[in-house]
Amino acid sequence: MTPILGQSELVTLILYIVVGVVGSARGVRLVVNDDFPVIVKFRIWWDNHVTGLWNKLMHCMWCLAPWVVGLDIGAAYLFDLWGIQLWWFIANGWLAASYVAAWLVYHDEG
């Protein structure tokens, strides 16, 4: 693992874990629960084309999360190998920051 921003490998690993987990959580929520029009159309397409137990994948956060996290771990590994880990941090950081911001606003309105 290449240290990012001149930090130690331990700090870089912690950054990967925190940003990856929160970013993956946002990705799962986006697919399973959100009303974003593109995702709604995708879920409708999924329901019309995928049957059986696999259909549940796009409707169950517990079912989808391991796949999203696995893809994210794979992407982090590949991006680090290719020397472009900044793009992984930008994509996951955007997801993570949007999730934290929405969560804070939701709980601030209470």
C-alpha positions in Angstrom: 0.0 0.0 0.0 1.4 3.3 -1.0 1.1 5.9 1.7 -1.2 8.8 0.7 -0.4 12.4 1.3 2.9 11.5 2.9 1.2 9.7 5.8 2.4 6.4 7.3 1.1 3.1 6.0 -1.0 2.7 9.2 -2.7 6.1 8.7 -3.3 5.3 5.1 -4.9 2.0 6.0 -7.2 3.7 8.5 -8.2 6.2 5.9 -8.9 3.5 3.4 -11.1 1.6 5.9 -13.1 4.6 7.1 -13.6 6.2 3.7 -14.3 2.8 2.1 -16.8 1.7 4.8 -18.8 5.0 4.8 -18.6 5.3 1.0 -19.8 1.7 0.5 -22.6 2.3 3.0 -23.8 5.2 0.9 -23.5 3.2 -2.3 -25.7 0.4 -0.7 -28.3 3.0 0.5 -28.3 4.6 -2.9 -29.1 1.3 -4.7 -31.5 -0.1 -2.1 -33.4 2.8 -0.6 -33.0 6.1 -2.5 -35.4 7.6 -5.1 -32.7 8.9 -7.4 -34.4 8.5 -10.9 -31.6 6.6 -12.5 -31.5 4.1 -9.6 -35.3 3.7 -9.6 -35.2 2.9 -13.3 -32.4 0.4 -12.7 -34.4 -1.3 -9.9 -37.4 -1.5 -12.2 -35.3 -3.0 -14.9 -33.8 -5.4 -12.4 -37.2 -6.5 -11.2 -38.3 -7.2 -14.8 -35.2 -9.2 -15.8 -33.9 -10.9 -12.7 -36.0 -13.6 -10.9 -35.7 -15.8 -7.9 -33.4 -15.1 -5.0 -31.1 -12.9 -7.0 -33.9 -10.4 -7.4 -33.7 -9.6 -3.7 -30.1 -8.4 -4.1 -31.2 -4.8 -5.1 -33.8 -4.6 -2.4 -31.9 -5.9 0.7 -29.1 -3.9 2.2 -27.8 -7.0 4.0 -27.6 -8.9 0.7 -26.0 -6.2 -1.4 -23.5 -4.8 1.1 -21.0 -7.7 0.9 -20.9 -7.3 -2.9 -20.4 -3.6 -2.8 -17.7 -3.8 -0.2 -16.0 -6.6 -2.1 -16.0 -4.5 -5.3 -14.7 -1.5 -3.3 -11.9 -3.5 -1.8 -11.0 -4.8 -5.2 -11.0 -1.3 -6.7 -8.9 0.0 -3.8 -6.3 -2.7 -4.4 -6.2 -2.3 -8.2 -6.1 1.5 -8.1 -3.2 1.3 -5.6 -1.4 -1.1 -7.9 -2.0 1.2 -10.9 -0.8 4.2 -8.9 -4.1 6.1 -9.2 -5.4 5.6 -5.7 -6.4 9.3 -5.6 -9.4 8.4 -7.9 -10.5 5.8 -5.5 -10.4 8.3 -2.6 -12.3 10.9 -4.7 -15.1 8.5 -5.6 -15.4 7.0 -2.1 -14.8 10.4 -0.4 -17.7 11.9 -2.4 -20.0 9.1 -1.4 -18.8 9.1 2.2 -19.0 12.9 2.6 -22.5 13.0 1.0 -23.7 10.3 3.4 -22.3 12.0 6.5 -23.6 15.4 5.4 -27.1 14.1 4.8 -27.0 12.2 8.1 -26.0 15.3 10.0 -28.7 17.5 8.4 -31.3 14.8 9.1 -30.4 14.6 12.8 -29.9 18.4 13.1 -33.6 19.0 12.1 -34.9 16.9 15.1 
